[in-house]
Amino acid sequence: MLSDSTRAKIDLEIAKYPSDQRQSAVMSALAIAQEESGHLTPELMDRVAEYLSMPSIAVYEVATFYAMYDLAPVGQHKLCICTNLPCALSGATEAAQHLKQRLGIGYGETTADGQFTLKEGECFGACGDAPVMLVNNRKMLIGMTPDRIDEWLARAREGGSES
């Protein structure tokens, strides 16, 4: 079920497109629904599809393609590291391996304490600042060497900011 608040926010996104193109707001609608619910369930995606007058499968395709959408609960800090070629050539492979080792999890997994979820991401458009890590779909951290990752993890574990 989409709450009244969620529908109102989605309506603002729909208004950005021609009236016969409601489905163009699908990415925004999914982000809004996820923000309210924490993650996207099949039922929630069906409600988004119904609200946008589009097939559920089309909504599922979007939700499963992009790393910003979560189909299961995630940790307090969702870490998404870009591993595309430019980042990989600039140390992202090593940074990702370091994160996996430090957290004791692989991609798509959450630490036992529920604090961290690790995801692999596609290009974030910051190749010159690689390796790049996106935190909770909102904060982009650049130049994430193993040392900088350790510093960030220590602050995050202490309840510090995401920067």
Residue pairs with C-beta under 8 A, 6 or more apart in sequence:
1 47
2 10
2 33
2 44
2 47
2 48
2 51
3 36
5 36
6 32
6 33
6 36
7 51
9 32
10 25
10 28
10 29
10 32
10 33
10 48
10 51
10 52
13 25
13 28
13 29
13 32
14 22
14 25
14 29
14 52
16 24
16 25
17 24
17 25
22 52
22 53
22 54
23 52
23 53
23 54
23 58
25 52
26 48
26 52
26 54
26 58
26 59
26 62
27 62
27 66
29 48
29 51
29 52
30 40
30 45
30 48
30 59
30 62
30 63
30 69
31 68
31 69
31 137
33 40
33 44
33 45
33 47
33 48
34 40
34 69
34 70
37 44
38 70
38 73
38 74
39 70
39 71
39 72
39 73
39 74
40 63
40 69
40 70
40 71
41 71
42 60
45 56
45 59
45 60
45 63
46 56
46 59
48 59
49 55
49 56
49 58
49 59
50 56
52 59
62 69
63 69
63 71
64 71
67 80
67 119
67 120
67 121
67 122
68 80
68 137
70 78
70 117
73 110
74 110
74 117
75 110
75 111
75 114
75 115
75 116
75 117
76 114
76 115
76 116
77 115
77 116
77 117
77 135
77 136
77 156
77 162
78 116
78 117
78 119
78 135
78 136
78 137
79 99
79 116
79 117
79 118
79 119
79 133
79 134
79 135
80 118
80 119
80 120
80 121
80 133
80 134
80 135
80 137
81 87
81 92
81 95
81 96
81 99
81 118
81 119
81 120
81 121
81 131
81 132
81 133
81 134
81 144
82 92
82 121
82 122
82 123
82 124
82 126
82 130
82 131
82 132
82 133
82 134
83 92
83 93
83 96
83 120
83 121
84 92
84 122
84 123
84 127
86 123
86 127
86 130
87 123
87 127
87 130
87 131
87 132
89 130
90 127
90 130
90 131
91 130
91 131
91 145
92 130
92 131
92 132
94 131
94 146
95 131
95 133
95 144
95 145
95 146
95 149
96 120
96 131
98 146
98 149
99 118
99 133
99 149
100 106
100 107
100 118
102 149
102 150
102 153
103 111
103 116
103 118
103 153
104 111
105 111
105 116
105 117
105 118
106 118
107 118
107 119
107 120
108 117
108 118
108 119
109 117
109 118
110 116
110 117
111 117
115 156
115 157
116 156
121 134
124 132
124 134
124 140
126 132
126 140
126 142
129 142
129 143
130 142
130 143
131 143
131 144
131 145
132 140
132 141
132 142
132 144
133 140
133 141
133 144
133 149
134 140
134 141
135 141
135 162
136 162
138 162
139 162
139 163
141 148
141 152
141 163
144 152
155 161
156 162
